[in-house]
Amino acid sequence: MIARIGEHNQLPDDLDPGYANAIRAFLAARPGFCGGYHLVEPETGHALSLTLWQDAGSLAAAETAMAERSGPADGRISRHSNPRVRIAQVAAVF
């Protein structure tokens, strides 16, 4: 299992909760999706997106689908916040 960690310095001020929920549903429907968390510090707008994937191929396919705008995820959050993204091997689940 691998994790994709996206760190956003500032989310858009006008982020629509319906839009965020549509992205979550879009990701959850991708083959190989194992779970995810979106963490937000309301005072600062700083956010962390953590998604877990069965393997690198599943993550790559999901990223391709996002880039092709195959669904509601059109990239407006990433364009606004320019997240720092890291990929990590999941060493343990507890």
C-alpha positions, 0 to 999 in steps of 0.5 A: 500500500502507498500513501499520497500526501498533499500539503496545501498552504492555503485552501481557496476561501470560497471552497464549496463543500459540495465540490470537495465532497464530489472530489472525495466521491470521485477518488473513492470510486477509483479502483485500488482506493483504500481510504483517505483523510482531508485535514484542515486547520480552520484558523490558517486554511492549511490543509493536508490530504492523505489518500491510501492506494493499493499500489502505485498503478492505482494511484497513477490511474487515479491521477490520470483520471483527475488530470483528464477531468474525468468527473467533478475534479477539475483541479481548482484546489490544486491550482489555487494552493499549489500543494507539495505532494509526497508519495510514501510506502505504508509501513504499517496499519494499526 
